[in-house]
């Protein structure tokens, strides 16, 4: 019995402590043993990090913050009460707009909106390039591996150009049917143009990222201006349509009033000295028609003035909280961080391979043999 107890105690307690001590010590010894290999891996990582860090072009980011103030109910309540007397409550109901500030991200990412930016005039910070945005996109740099990926397509395009001569014509942008090159540029701009809306405060943040700081600021300012105009055009579109309808109605009611006035005046002049009751009755009827036509005509004239004023009142106001400015420092991951990250990965990968991967690989090769 005493012998069994003596055998049980080392079996329960000693292996766990031994395993922990042996694992850590063994790992430390292996790391010390392969330190020269890790030094070499760090050197290779430094070289690769420098090459990759210098190959990635600098990016500059401009952020613009807007606070849209849509037309409120206080400004439109008086107009609605006046217009409802003639147009009816359905025509002037204060229902929420189909387009509001929360749709800014979808508007900025839409193809027609991006195509409108193509002809935006841009200029680089050094002044060497003064052209349109769509032409500037061709001048942007890309890493050397990007040229390697694009080499097959460039070669195929060059071969095709040898056998087919295409006239140099200026193509009109058609959102319904874009060319491959236009579609690629639209997708590229869609990635560097972003809009975010805070649902609580309705603050709209527009972010643009390009390789030249001045071009980035110009494009951000242009995006803000076009977004404002886009929303303004939509908001006043209904008011303009109502105004155009009232102008047509005004002309019709004016002509009706003039016709009724002419009939009454002509009948009155023709039967001035006739004292018949039938003549007086007809004269009174024509006068009532003229008065009724004038009331309708006057009411439509008032509604037309209200509609013209409503066009201005429907325009939303955008308070630019943070305007577009030329950035002084590049954005994104710095070259130092890229270098440190690649060196760290090289050391970790090499150490993992030497400590764990090589032994497993040898076991796999032995099992296959």
VOBA-1610 file (N, C-alpha, C; in pm, whole numbers, padded with zeros to 5 digits, always signed):
BEGIN
Unk+00082-00121+00000Unk+00000+00000+00000Unk+00085+00125+00000Unk+00190+00124+00079Unk+00278+00241+00083Unk+00347+00262-00051Unk+00378+00151-00119Unk+00442+00164-00250Unk+00347+00226-00351Unk+00219+00194-00346Unk+00122+00252-00439Unk+00108+00401-00417Unk+00107+00448-00293Unk+00097+00591-00265Unk+00218+00664-00318Unk+00334+00603-00301Unk+00456+00667-00349Unk+00454+00680-00501Unk+00392+00586-00568Unk+00385+00593-00714Unk+00278+00690-00761Unk+00173+00708-00682Unk+00064+00797-00724Unk+00104+00944-00714Unk+00177+00980-00612Unk+00208+01121-00591Unk+00290+01181-00704Unk+00396+01119-00750Unk+00466+01179-00864Unk+00384+01177-00990Unk+00294+01078-01007Unk+00212+01074-01129Unk+00112+01189-01134Unk+00066+01238-01020Unk-00038+01342-01019Unk+00024+01482-01020Unk+00130+01507-00948Unk+00178+01643-00926Unk+00295+01681-01016Unk+00394+01598-01028Unk+00518+01637-01093Unk+00506+01662-01243Unk+00429+01584-01321Unk+00428+01607-01466Unk+00378+01742-01505Unk+00274+01797-01437Unk+00218+01926-01477Unk+00321+02037-01461Unk+00387+02041-01346Unk+00488+02143-01324Unk+00606+02128-01419Unk+00642+02003-01445Unk+00753+01979-01536Unk+00720+02024-01676Unk+00595+01999-01720Unk+00555+02038-01855Unk+00561+02188-01872Unk+00509+02264-01776Unk+00511+02409-01787Unk+00655+02462-01792Unk+00739+02414-01702Unk+00876+02463-01700Unk+00952+02422-01825Unk+00931+02300-01868Unk+01004+02250-01985Unk+00958+02323-02110Unk+00826+02352-02127Unk+00775+02420-02246Unk+00836+02559-02260Unk+00830+02638-02153Unk+00881+02775-02163Unk+01031+02778-02181Unk+01098+02696-02111Unk+01244+02693-02122Unk+01287+02642-02258Unk+01213+02546-02308Unk+01249+02491-02438Unk+01225+02593-02549Unk+01115+02665-02538Unk+01087+02769-02638Unk+01194+02878-02633Unk+01233+02917-02513Unk+01337+03020-02499Unk+01470+02973-02557Unk+01504+02847-02531Unk+01629+02793-02585Unk+01626+02789-02738Unk+01510+02750-02793Unk+01499+02744-02939Unk+01509+02882-03002Unk+01449+02979-02936Unk+01457+03116-02989Unk+01601+03166-02987Unk+01671+03136-02877Unk+01812+03178-02869Unk+01895+03105-02973Unk+01857+02981-02999Unk+01935+02902-03095Unk+01918+02954-03239Unk+01800+03009-03268Unk+01775+03056-03406Unk+01784+03208-03416Unk+01854+03270-03321Unk+01858+03417-03321Unk+01925+03471-03446Unk+02024+03402-03498Unk+02090+03449-03620Unk+01994+03447-03739Unk+01911+03342-03743Unk+01810+03335-03850Unk+01709+03447-03836Unk+01673+03477-03712Unk+01578+03587-03690Unk+01639+03722-03728Unk+01770+03738-03705Unk+01837+03861-03746Unk+01831+03875-03898Unk+01856+03764-03966Unk+01850+03766-04113Unk+01708+03798-04160Unk+01608+03738-04093Unk+01468+03766-04129Unk+01435+03912-04107Unk+01488+03970-03998Unk+01463+04112-03973Unk+01527+04198-04081Unk+01647+04161-04125Unk+01711+04236-04234Unk+01633+04227-04364Unk+01587+04106-04395Unk+01503+04091-04516Unk+01374+04172-04502Unk+01317+04171-04379Unk+01195+04249-04357Unk+01218+04398-04374Unk+01334+04446-04331Unk+01366+04587-04349Unk+01373+04623-04496Unk+01439+04538-04575Unk+01451+04565-04719Unk+01314+04563-04785Unk+01235+04459-04755Unk+01101+04451-04813Unk+01013+04567-04766Unk+01026+04602-04638Unk+00946+04712-04587Unk+00978+04843-04654Unk+01106+04870-04679Unk+01144+04993-04747Unk+01090+04995-04889Unk+01103+04881-04958Unk+01054+04875-05097Unk+00904+04896-05102Unk+00831+04829-05016Unk+00685+04839-05018Unk+00640+04978-04973Unk+00705+05032-04868Unk+00665+05163-04816Unk+00687+05273-04920Unk+00799+05263-04993Unk+00826+05363-05095Unk+00742+05343-05220Unk+00691+05223-05241Unk+00611+05195-05360Unk+00467+05243-05345Unk+00418+05248-05222Unk+00280+05291-05200Unk+00274+05444-05205Unk+00197+05503-05299Unk+00190+05650-05308Unk+00118+05709-05188Unk+00152+05832-05157Unk+00089+05902-05046Unk-00055+05935-05080Unk-00140+05930-04978Unk-00281+05964-04992Unk-00314+06080-04898Unk-00397+06171-04948Unk-00441+06286-04868Unk-00593+06282-04855Unk-00641+06310-04737Unk-00784+06302-04709Unk-00836+06438-04664Unk-00951+06477-04722Unk-01019+06601-04684Unk-01159+06565-04637Unk-01196+06617-04521Unk-01328+06589-04463Unk-01406+06719-04450Unk-01527+06720-04500Unk-01616+06836-04492Unk-01740+06796-04413Unk-01779+06880-04319Unk-01896+06853-04235Unk-02004+06955-04265Unk-02125+06904-04292Unk-02240+06989-04323Unk-02349+06968-04220Unk-02423+07075-04196Unk-02541+07066-04111Unk-02660+07114-04191Unk-02731+07023-04259Unk-02843+07065-04342Unk-02963+07105-04258Unk-03024+07218-04296Unk-03145+07267-04230Unk-03255+07271-04334Unk-03335+07165-04335Unk-03444+07156-04432Unk-03555+07252-04395Unk-03640+07280-04496Unk-03751+07373-04473Unk-03840+07327-04361Unk-03863+07412-04264Unk-03941+07375-04147Unk-04089+07396-04167Unk-04167+07348-04071Unk-04312+07360-04080Unk-04358+07502-04053Unk-04276+07580-03975Unk-04319+07715-03942Unk-04323+07804-04065Unk-04226+07786-04153Unk-04221+07871-04271Unk-04328+07835-04372Unk-04362+07706-04374Unk-04455+07662-04478Unk-04599+07653-04430Unk-04623+07668-04298Unk-04760+07651-04249Unk-04850+07762-04301Unk-04800+07886-04305Unk-04882+07995-04356Unk-04913+07980-04502Unk-04815+07939-04580Unk-04839+07917-04722Unk-04936+07803-04744Unk-04922+07698-04663Unk-05012+07585-04680Unk-05156+07623-04651Unk-05178+07705-04549Unk-05315+07744-04516Unk-05377+07831-04624Unk-05294+07915-04688Unk-05347+07998-04795Unk-05375+07916-04921Unk-05281+07827-04953Unk-05297+07750-05076Unk-05407+07646-05065Unk-05434+07598-04944Unk-05535+07494-04929Unk-05674+07543-04966Unk-05698+07673-04961Unk-05831+07725-04995Unk-05864+07705-05142Unk-05761+07695-05226Unk-05788+07676-05369Unk-05737+07540-05420Unk-05616+07503-05378Unk-05557+07380-05432Unk-05605+07256-05359Unk-05660+07271-05240Unk-05703+07154-05165Unk-05596+07108-05070Unk-05634+07034-04967Unk-05539+06991-04865Unk-05441+06889-04919Unk-05478+06811-05018Unk-05388+06708-05069Unk-05270+06768-05140Unk-05288+06885-05203Unk-05180+06946-05280Unk-05077+07012-05193Unk-05114+07045-05067Unk-05021+07118-04981Unk-04999+07047-04849Unk-05014+06918-04846Unk-04991+06845-04722Unk-04845+06848-04686Unk-04818+06863-04553Unk-04680+06873-04507Unk-04624+06735-04477Unk-04626+06646-04575Unk-04570+06513-04559Unk-04420+06520-04572Unk-04345+06427-04511Unk-04200+06430-04520Unk-04154+06409-04663Unk-04042+06472-04699Unk-03991+06464-04834Unk-03933+06326-04860Unk-03942+06287-04990Unk-03881+06161-05030Unk-03730+06170-05028Unk-03676+06290-05040Unk-03531+06310-05038Unk-03496+06394-04917Unk-03412+06342-04831Unk-03369+06417-04714Unk-03221+06394-04692Unk-03171+06447-04582Unk-03026+06445-04558Unk-02973+06303-04540Unk-03057+06210-04496Unk-03008+06075-04472Unk-02973+06002-04601Unk-03017+06053-04715Unk-02987+05989-04843Unk-02860+06042-04907Unk-02786+06127-04837Unk-02663+06182-04894Unk-02563+06075-04934Unk-02540+05967-04855Unk-02447+05863-04900Unk-02488+05798-05031Unk-02618+05772-05048Unk-02664+05710-05173Unk-02651+05805-05290Unk-02674+05934-05266Unk-02662+06032-05374Unk-02518+06043-05420Unk-02424+06054-05325Unk-02283+06069-05359Unk-02231+05945-05432Unk-02282+05827-05396Unk-02235+05703-05458Unk-02306+05671-05589Unk-02407+05748-05627Unk-02481+05717-05750Unk-02397+05750-05874Unk-02421+05674-05980Unk-02344+05692-06104Unk-02366+05829-06167Unk-02489+05880-06180Unk-02505+06014-06240Unk-02432+06123-06163Unk-02432+06114-06029Unk-02362+06215-05949Unk-02212+06210-05973Unk-02155+06090-05979Unk-02010+06077-06002Unk-01973+06122-06142Unk-02058+06093-06240Unk-02029+06136-06377Unk-02027+06288-06388Unk-02108+06357-06308Unk-02105+06504-06310Unk-01974+06560-06258Unk-01901+06481-06179Unk-01773+06526-06126Unk-01659+06510-06226Unk-01680+06435-06332Unk-01572+06407-06426Unk-01512+06534-06485Unk-01595+06631-06515Unk-01546+06753-06580Unk-01506+06863-06482Unk-01493+06828-06355Unk-01449+06926-06256Unk-01304+06967-06281Unk-01278+07096-06286Unk-01144+07147-06309Unk-01061+07133-06182Unk-00945+07068-06193Unk-00857+07048-06078Unk-00717+07094-06114Unk-00639+07124-06011Unk-00501+07168-06029Unk-00417+07111-05914Unk-00302+07054-05949Unk-00215+06996-05848Unk-00148+07105-05766Unk-00092+07065-05653Unk-00031+07161-05562Unk+00092+07228-05623Unk+00168+07153-05703Unk+00287+07212-05765Unk+00255+07289-05893Unk+00130+07286-05937Unk+00089+07362-06054Unk+00127+07300-06186Unk+00183+07180-06186Unk+00226+07118-06312Unk+00109+07060-06391Unk+00000+07031-06324Unk-00114+06968-06391Unk-00239+07051-06365Unk-00301+07096-06473Unk-00426+07173-06465Unk-00522+07114-06568Unk-00611+07030-06523Unk-00696+06955-06614Unk-00827+06919-06544Unk-00901+06826-06602Unk-01025+06780-06543Unk-00998+06661-06451Unk-01096+06630-06368Unk-01080+06521-06273Unk-01064+06387-06343Unk-01139+06366-06451Unk-01130+06238-06521Unk-00992+06219-06584Unk-00929+06328-06627Unk-00793+06318-06681Unk-00691+06302-06569Unk-00716+06363-06455Unk-00623+06350-06342Unk-00618+06207-06291Unk-00729+06136-06297Unk-00730+05998-06249Unk-00631+05911-06325Unk-00608+05943-06453Unk-00509+05868-06531Unk-00367+05900-06488Unk-00347+06014-06424Unk-00213+06055-06383Unk-00176+06006-06244Unk-00271+05949-06171Unk-00240+05902-06036Unk-00147+05780-06041Unk-00057+05774-05945Unk+00039+05665-05939Unk-00024+05545-05869Unk+00038+05430-05895Unk-00002+05309-05827Unk+00123+05226-05795Unk+00115+05134-05699Unk+00233+05053-05665Unk+00282+04972-05784Unk+00408+04929-05778Unk+00466+04856-05890Unk+00394+04725-05918Unk+00336+04664-05813Unk+00262+04540-05838Unk+00130+04567-05910Unk+00082+04691-05902Unk-00037+04726-05979Unk-00009+04727-06129Unk+00111+04775-06166Unk+00150+04772-06307Unk+00168+04629-06356Unk+00217+04542-06268Unk+00233+04401-06308Unk+00097+04337-06333Unk+00001+04367-06247Unk-00133+04312-06267Unk-00198+04366-06393Unk-00171+04493-06424Unk-00234+04554-06541Unk-00159+04528-06671Unk-00040+04468-06662Unk+00042+04447-06781Unk-00027+04362-06888Unk-00091+04250-06852Unk-00159+04172-06957Unk-00267+04250-07031Unk-00347+04325-06958Unk-00452+04404-07024Unk-00394+04512-07113Unk-00283+04577-07068Unk-00220+04680-07150Unk-00163+04619-07277Unk-00102+04502-07263Unk-00045+04435-07382Unk-00153+04397-07482Unk-00264+04345-07432Unk-00373+04306-07523Unk-00432+04428-07591Unk-00448+04538-07515Unk-00500+04661-07575Unk-00406+04717-07680Unk-00274+04706-07656Unk-00178+04756-07755Unk-00182+04674-07883Unk-00197+04543-07867Unk-00205+04457-07986Unk-00331+04486-08066Unk-00443+04507-07995Unk-00567+04539-08066Unk-00557+04672-08140Unk-00489+04769-08078Unk-00478+04900-08142Unk-00396+04894-08270Unk-00308+04793-08284Unk-00229+04781-08407Unk-00314+04738-08525Unk-00418+04662-08498Unk-00501+04608-08606Unk-00630+04686-08627Unk-00664+04773-08536Unk-00787+04851-08551Unk-00756+04996-08523Unk-00793+05081-08613Unk-00774+05225-08598Unk-00906+05289-08558Unk-00907+05346-08442Unk-01028+05412-08393Unk-01009+05562-08401Unk-01105+05635-08456Unk-01093+05780-08464Unk-01098+05844-08327Unk-01022+05949-08310Unk-01020+06023-08184Unk-01141+06114-08176Unk-01247+06062-08119Unk-01371+06138-08104Unk-01400+06156-07957Unk-01458+06269-07924Unk-01495+06297-07786Unk-01631+06231-07757Unk-01630+06131-07673Unk-01752+06058-07643Unk-01831+06131-07534Unk-01962+06131-07551Unk-02050+06192-07452Unk-02083+06089-07346Unk-02068+06127-07220Unk-02095+06034-07111Unk-02242+05996-07109Unk-02266+05868-07109Unk-02402+05817-07107Unk-02417+05725-06986Unk-02488+05768-06881Unk-02502+05683-06763Unk-02568+05550-06792Unk-02649+05544-06897Unk-02719+05421-06931Unk-02623+05315-06985Unk-02520+05359-07058Unk-02425+05264-07118Unk-02285+05324-07112Unk-02209+05281-07012Unk-02073+05328-06995Unk-01973+05232-07060Unk-01861+05289-07102Unk-01754+05204-07153Unk-01681+05139-07036Unk-01593+05044-07068Unk-01520+04975-06962Unk-01431+05071-06885Unk-01364+05161-06957Unk-01274+05256-06892Unk-01353+05354-06804Unk-01468+05400-06854Unk-01551+05491-06774Unk-01605+05422-06650Unk-01646+05296-06666Unk-01698+05222-06551Unk-01590+05201-06445Unk-01467+05176-06487Unk-01358+05160-06391Unk-01332+05290-06315Unk-01339+05403-06385Unk-01317+05531-06319Unk-01431+05564-06223Unk-01552+05528-06259Unk-01666+05550-06169Unk-01648+05468-06041Unk-01607+05342-06056Unk-01586+05258-05938Unk-01470+05310-05854Unk-01365+05361-05921Unk-01253+05417-05846Unk-01293+05539-05765Unk-01372+05629-05826Unk-01419+05746-05752Unk-01516+05708-05641Unk-01595+05606-05665Unk-01691+05563-05563Unk-01619+05514-05437Unk-01497+05462-05453Unk-01421+05414-05338Unk-01358+05529-05259Unk-01321+05637-05328Unk-01251+05748-05260Unk-01347+05858-05216Unk-01473+05852-05259Unk-01574+05949-05216Unk-01673+05880-05123Unk-01681+05926-05003Unk-01774+05866-04907Unk-01851+05977-04836Unk-01971+05942-04796Unk-02056+06035-04721Unk-02120+05957-04606Unk-02120+06018-04490Unk-02174+05954-04371Unk-02268+06052-04302Unk-02380+06002-04254Unk-02480+06087-04190Unk-02506+06037-04048Unk-02499+06128-03954Unk-02535+06098-03817Unk-02687+06109-03803Unk-02751+05998-03776Unk-02897+05997-03773Unk-02954+06081-03659Unk-02877+06098-03553Unk-02928+06176-03439Unk-02921+06326-03467Unk-02808+06372-03518Unk-02788+06516-03538Unk-02806+06558-03683Unk-02819+06462-03777Unk-02832+06490-03921Unk-02707+06558-03977Unk-02595+06548-03907Unk-02469+06604-03955Unk-02416+06513-04066Unk-02385+06573-04180Unk-02335+06499-04296Unk-02185+06521-04310Unk-02109+06412-04314Unk-01964+06418-04327Unk-01924+06360-04461Unk-01858+06440-04542Unk-01812+06398-04675Unk-01660+06386-04672Unk-01609+06272-04716Unk-01466+06243-04713Unk-01417+06211-04853Unk-01307+06274-04892Unk-01245+06252-05023Unk-01098+06219-05000Unk-01050+06114-05067Unk-00911+06071-05054Unk-00849+06057-05192Unk-00746+06138-05219Unk-00673+06133-05345Unk-00524+06153-05316Unk-00443+06154-05423Unk-00298+06157-05404Unk-00240+06298-05399Unk-00313+06398-05443Unk-00264+06536-05438Unk-00350+06614-05340Unk-00289+06689-05247Unk-00369+06758-05145Unk-00461+06865-05202Unk-00413+06942-05301Unk-00496+07049-05356Unk-00610+06992-05439Unk-00582+06888-05517Unk-00689+06824-05595Unk-00793+06765-05501Unk-00749+06707-05391Unk-00843+06649-05295Unk-00936+06756-05238Unk-00880+06872-05202Unk-00962+06980-05148Unk-01059+07034-05253Unk-01014+07045-05379Unk-01102+07096-05485Unk-01217+07000-05509Unk-01187+06871-05514Unk-01292+06772-05538Unk-01390+06768-05422Unk-01341+06778-05299Unk-01431+06778-05182Unk-01524+06898-05186Unk-01470+07015-05220Unk-01553+07135-05229Unk-01656+07120-05342Unk-01616+07059-05453Unk-01709+07040-05565Unk-01818+06940-05529Unk-01783+06836-05455Unk-01883+06737-05412Unk-01988+06803-05322Unk-01942+06887-05231Unk-02035+06957-05140Unk-02128+07048-05220Unk-02072+07124-05314Unk-02154+07217-05393Unk-02257+07142-05476Unk-02215+07032-05540Unk-02309+06956-05624Unk-02415+06886-05540Unk-02376+06839-05422Unk-02474+06775-05334Unk-02578+06876-05288Unk-02534+06995-05252Unk-02629+07099-05213Unk-02723+07133-05328Unk-02668+07151-05447Unk-02752+07186-05562Unk-02848+07073-05597Unk-02802+06949-05581Unk-02887+06834-05611Unk-03010+06832-05520Unk-02986+06853-05390Unk-03098+06852-05295Unk-03187+06973-05314Unk-03127+07090-05343Unk-03206+07211-05366Unk-03297+07193-05488Unk-03241+07140-05597Unk-03322+07119-05718Unk-03439+07026-05692Unk-03414+06922-05612Unk-03523+06830-05582Unk-03629+06897-05494Unk-03584+06972-05393Unk-03679+07032-05301Unk-03768+07136-05369Unk-03713+07214-05461Unk-03793+07319-05524Unk-03860+07271-05652Unk-03835+07145-05691Unk-03896+07094-05813Unk-04048+07095-05802Unk-04101+07046-05691Unk-04246+07042-05672Unk-04303+07183-05666Unk-04233+07274-05598Unk-04280+07412-05589Unk-04280+07478-05727Unk-04180+07448-05809Unk-04176+07503-05945Unk-04290+07449-06030Unk-04318+07320-06014Unk-04430+07261-06089Unk-04563+07324-06048Unk-04582+07345-05917Unk-04704+07412-05869Unk-04713+07554-05922Unk-04598+07622-05925Unk-04597+07760-05974Unk-04630+07764-06124Unk-04576+07671-06202Unk-04605+07667-06345Unk-04753+07636-06370Unk-04810+07546-06289Unk-04951+07515-06304Unk-05038+07636-06271Unk-05003+07708-06164Unk-05080+07825-06124Unk-05067+07938-06226Unk-04951+07951-06289Unk-04935+08053-06393Unk-05026+08025-06512Unk-05035+07898-06550Unk-05127+07861-06659Unk-05272+07884-06617Unk-05304+07845-06494Unk-05440+07865-06444Unk-05473+08014-06432Unk-05373+08092-06394Unk-05391+08237-06381Unk-05426+08300-06516Unk-05356+08258-06621Unk-05383+08312-06755Unk-05523+08273-06803Unk-05561+08148-06773Unk-05694+08103-06815Unk-05803+08181-06742Unk-05789+08195-06609Unk-05891+08268-06533Unk-05891+08417-06568Unk-05777+08469-06600Unk-05770+08609-06644Unk-05846+08629-06775Unk-05828+08536-06868Unk-05899+08546-06996Unk-06049+08529-06976Unk-06088+08440-06886Unk-06231+08423-06857Unk-06290+08550-06797Unk-06216+08612-06708Unk-06265+08737-06650Unk-06275+08847-06755Unk-06177+08857-06841Unk-06181+08958-06947Unk-06298+08934-07041Unk-06324+08807-07072Unk-06437+08775-07161Unk-06570+08812-07094Unk-06584+08776-06964Unk-06708+08809-06893Unk-06724+08960-06880Unk-06616+09031-06858Unk-06621+09177-06848Unk-06659+09239-06981Unk-06606+09184-07090Unk-06637+09237-07224Unk-06784+09214-07259Unk-06835+09095-07226Unk-06975+09067-07253Unk-07067+09160-07175Unk-07036+09179-07049Unk-07119+09267-06967Unk-07115+09411-07019Unk-06996+09458-07051Unk-06985+09597-07100Unk-07057+09612-07234Unk-07043+09515-07323Unk-07109+09524-07453Unk-07261+09522-07438Unk-07313+09433-07352Unk-07458+09425-07332Unk-07510+09552-07264Unk-07434+09604-07168Unk-07477+09724-07098Unk-07484+09845-07192Unk-07384+09859-07279Unk-07383+09969-07375Unk-07496+09956-07478Unk-07524+09832-07516Unk-07627+09811-07619Unk-07768+09833-07566Unk-07790+09810-07437Unk-07926+09819-07381Unk-07934+09922-07268Unk-07861+10032-07285Unk-07858+10132-07179Unk-07993+10202-07160Unk-08064+10234-07268Unk-08189+10311-07261Unk-08314+10225-07266Unk-08296+10094-07251Unk-08411+10004-07255Unk-08447+09967-07113Unk-08575+09991-07074Unk-08619+09969-06935Unk-08704+09844-06924Unk-08664+09736-06989Unk-08738+09610-06979Unk-08682+09526-06864Unk-08772+09449-06802Unk-08728+09366-06689Unk-08636+09254-06736Unk-08659+09200-06855Unk-08575+09093-06909Unk-08433+09145-06934Unk-08426+09271-06980Unk-08294+09330-07005Unk-08219+09346-06873Unk-08291+09393-06771Unk-08227+09409-06641Unk-08182+09275-06582Unk-08266+09172-06602Unk-08230+09039-06551Unk-08104+08986-06621Unk-08098+09002-06755Unk-07980+08957-06829Unk-07856+09037-06789Unk-07877+09168-06766Unk-07766+09253-06725Unk-07714+09210-06587Unk-07809+09178-06496Unk-07768+09134-06363Unk-07695+08999-06369Unk-07742+08910-06457Unk-07676+08779-06471Unk-07533+08795-06522Unk-07515+08879-06624Unk-07380+08902-06679Unk-07289+08968-06577Unk-07347+09056-06495Unk-07267+09120-06392Unk-07223+09020-06285Unk-07313+08928-06249Unk-07277+08824-06152Unk-07168+08733-06208Unk-07182+08698-06337Unk-07077+08615-06400Unk-06943+08688-06399Unk-06945+08817-06426Unk-06822+08894-06426Unk-06762+08901-06285Unk-06846+08923-06183Unk-06796+08928-06046Unk-06740+08794-06000Unk-06809+08685-06040Unk-06760+08552-06004Unk-06626+08523-06072Unk-06615+08558-06200Unk-06489+08538-06271Unk-06378+08621-06208Unk-06412+08740-06161Unk-06309+08824-06098Unk-06264+08765-05964Unk-06359+08709-05888Unk-06321+08649-05761Unk-06227+08530-05782Unk-06261+08446-05880Unk-06174+08331-05909Unk-06038+08379-05959Unk-06041+08477-06047Unk-05917+08534-06102Unk-05831+08595-05992Unk-05893+08666-05899Unk-05819+08727-05789Unk-05761+08622-05695Unk-05838+08516-05672Unk-05790+08411-05582Unk-05671+08336-05643Unk-05678+08309-05773Unk-05567+08242-05840Unk-05443+08331-05841Unk-05463+08462-05856Unk-05350+08555-05853Unk-05281+08552-05717Unk-05359+08543-05610Unk-05299+08534-05477Unk-05222+08404-05459Unk-05280+08294-05508Unk-05211+08166-05497Unk-05083+08164-05579Unk-05082+08233-05690Unk-04960+08240-05772Unk-04849+08313-05697Unk-04884+08421-05628Unk-04783+08493-05551Unk-04730+08406-05437Unk-04819+08328-05375Unk-04776+08237-05268Unk-04681+08131-05323Unk-04714+08076-05440Unk-04630+07972-05500Unk-04493+08026-05537Unk-04488+08149-05588Unk-04358+08208-05621Unk-04273+08229-05497Unk-04336+08269-05387Unk-04261+08287-05263Unk-04218+08153-05204Unk-04298+08050-05228Unk-04268+07919-05171Unk-04144+07857-05235Unk-04115+07893-05360Unk-03995+07840-05426Unk-03871+07879-05347Unk-03866+08002-05302Unk-03752+08048-05223Unk-03752+07986-05084Unk-03871+07970-05025Unk-03878+07916-04890Unk-03846+07768-04885Unk-03867+07697-04996Unk-03840+07554-04998Unk-03692+07522-05010Unk-03610+07620-05043Unk-03466+07594-05058Unk-03407+07562-04921Unk-03341+07446-04908Unk-03277+07413-04780Unk-03150+07494-04760Unk-03116+07514-04635Unk-02996+07588-04599Unk-02894+07490-04544Unk-02771+07496-04596Unk-02664+07409-04551Unk-02558+07491-04477Unk-02541+07462-04351Unk-02437+07528-04273Unk-02310+07443-04279Unk-02206+07497-04340Unk-02079+07424-04353Unk-02004+07439-04222Unk-02004+07334-04142Unk-01937+07338-04012Unk-01786+07329-04029Unk-01740+07237-04114Unk-01597+07220-04140Unk-01575+07228-04290Unk-01522+07339-04343Unk-01504+07352-04488Unk-01385+07271-04537Unk-01373+07263-04669Unk-01262+07190-04731Unk-01136+07276-04727Unk-01028+07218-04679Unk-00898+07285-04675Unk-00791+07190-04728Unk-00684+07246-04781Unk-00575+07165-04835Unk-00501+07098-04719Unk-00496+06965-04715Unk-00428+06897-04603Unk-00277+06914-04612Unk-00214+06921-04498Unk-00069+06936-04491Unk+00004+06803-04472Unk-00062+06706-04412Unk+00000+06577-04387Unk-00077+06466-04458Unk-00007+06365-04508Unk-00077+06253-04573Unk-00156+06173-04471Unk-00255+06104-04520Unk-00340+06022-04435Unk-00304+05875-04453Unk-00374+05790-04379Unk-00348+05648-04390Unk-00230+05605-04305Unk-00185+05482-04328Unk-00073+05425-04253Unk+00057+05488-04298Unk+00136+05534-04203Unk+00263+05597-04237Unk+00363+05493-04285Unk+00468+05540-04352Unk+00571+05450-04404Unk+00649+05384-04291Unk+00666+05454-04180Unk+00735+05394-04066Unk+00657+05276-04011Unk+00524+05292-04001Unk+00443+05183-03949Unk+00443+05064-04045Unk+00443+05092-04175Unk+00450+04983-04273Unk+00581+04907-04258Unk+00692+04981-04241Unk+00823+04917-04224Unk+00827+04833-04098Unk+00779+04888-03986Unk+00778+04813-03860Unk+00688+04691-03870Unk+00574+04705-03934Unk+00483+04593-03947Unk+00540+04479-04029Unk+00607+04511-04139Unk+00664+04407-04224Unk+00780+04337-04154Unk+00863+04414-04083Unk+00972+04352-04006Unk+00915+04260-03898Unk+00813+04302-03830Unk+00751+04220-03726Unk+00694+04092-03784Unk+00624+04103-03899Unk+00568+03984-03962Unk+00677+03889-04009Unk+00786+03944-04062Unk+00896+03859-04108Unk+00957+03781-03993Unk+00976+03848-03879Unk+01033+03779-03762Unk+00937+03674-03709Unk+00809+03709-03698Unk+00709+03615-03647Unk+00694+03494-03739Unk+00691+03518-03869Unk+00673+03407-03962Unk+00795+03315-03959Unk+00914+03373-03958Unk+01035+03291-03955Unk+01045+03213-03824Unk+01016+03279-03711Unk+01022+03210-03583Unk+00920+03097-03575Unk+00798+03122-03623Unk+00695+03018-03620Unk+00733+02899-03708Unk+00796+02928-03820Unk+00837+02819-03908Unk+00949+02735-03845Unk+01045+02803-03786Unk+01156+02731-03726Unk+01114+02653-03602Unk+01025+02709-03524Unk+00986+02644-03399Unk+00882+02535-03419Unk+00786+02559-03507Unk+00673+02466-03520Unk+00661+02412-03661Unk+00665+02499-03760Unk+00634+02457-03896Unk+00730+02355-03953Unk+00858+02371-03929Unk+00957+02279-03990Unk+00942+02137-03937Unk+00914+02124-03806Unk+00898+01989-03749Unk+00776+01919-03807Unk+00666+01993-03818Unk+00547+01934-03879Unk+00571+01899-04026Unk+00641+01983-04094Unk+00669+01958-04235Unk+00755+01832-04251Unk+00852+01812-04163Unk+00934+01691-04169Unk+00852+01568-04141Unk+00759+01579-04046Unk+00672+01463-04015Unk+00583+01430-04135Unk+00533+01534-04204Unk+00448+01510-04321Unk+00530+01442-04431Unk+00653+01487-04453Unk+00737+01424-04556Unk+00770+01280-04523Unk+00793+01253-04391Unk+00822+01115-04353Unk+00700+01025-04373Unk+00582+01080-04337Unk+00461+00999-04354Unk+00432+00971-04501Unk+00463+01068-04587Unk+00442+01046-04729Unk+00538+00943-04785Unk+00664+00940-04737Unk+00760+00838-04780Unk+00722+00700-04732
//
